[in-house]
Amino acid sequence: MKKEIKSVAVLCSGGDSPGMNCAIRSVVRTAIGAGLDVYGIQRGFQGLLEGNIRPMDASSVGNILQHGGTILQTSRCPEFLSADIRKEAAHILARKKVDSLIVIGGNGSFNGAWALHKEHGIPVVGIPGTIDNDISGTDYSIGFETAVQTAVDAVDKIRDTAHSHDRTFIVEVMGRKSPAIALNVGLCTGAENIILPTQNEEINYDQIVQDIKRGLKRGKLSSIIIVAEGEEPGLSYRVQENLSKYDIDARVCILGHIQRGGNPSVRDRLIASKMGYIAVKELMKNGTSFVTGYRNGKVTAVNFEECLDKNDNVPDEYLDIAKSLSI
Ligand code: F6P
């Protein structure tokens, strides 16, 4: 149902990602330009429930686009899974005279936002923002490229020392159940092996060891195994233990949250700025809910329900290419 939009609030939800600040800046300045009252909600849905909502003007978002993190901060808010809690949130928004909401986050956050729309008729816009790049309905989410670049830079450095010492390194990257970071990092660093979340239960150690030995035989001085963290960090230590049974003395490096910080890349700044702009323009035009998806190289309004699931967003051939090139 179309609603006339007079005010909008923006929040970040879930894990932060580089480029969120660009999206916030773009939302705030586009909305001000269009004559809307604009609010920032601090610390995601948790902050919304606490009434942590403040008016924003053009200078509240000055000098932020180049910085990682989010000036609005973020949170994970499992309470938002409850319909009663969402009702409370809808009352708070009404009391503060906020008639629409923009949520920058991943598919978990989108599910909460969509439920708020369905139950209370509030127009909500989702802006994809997660380093995991695993939201259905969009080819890209803000922060992914920067995170991959951070991990690639780290692995390049690890390769230097691995080479000097004739060593095998196991480098664990983020991404939970998503293979996107691991595959992109593996391909871009010439990793000898990439272990994906889908393979965690059935890692083929014979094959990994065979690959390492083949490399050694043809004069390779180092081997890198990229491990996707899976449900929780630490899988690398299991891989290390299993390799030791084959007399391979591998070192472990878990990159962790370093991948979530840092100045956003050009691509992340561009896409975040476009998404923020389109979020406000389309919201005013249509007065209803949607996600600013990235499809075929363009930011476009996508049906919200298409963006509630997880998606791998990785070309099928990446693993094969990585394997073929790292012999
Ligand atoms: O935001 C996505 C993500 O960075 C995943 O890649 C990672 O598994 C998870 O968040 C870590 O979450 P937290 O910061 O809550 O430990």
Residues whose N, C-alpha, C, O or C-beta is under 5 A from the ligand:
A	BS01	F6P	G15 D16 D132 M174 G175 R176
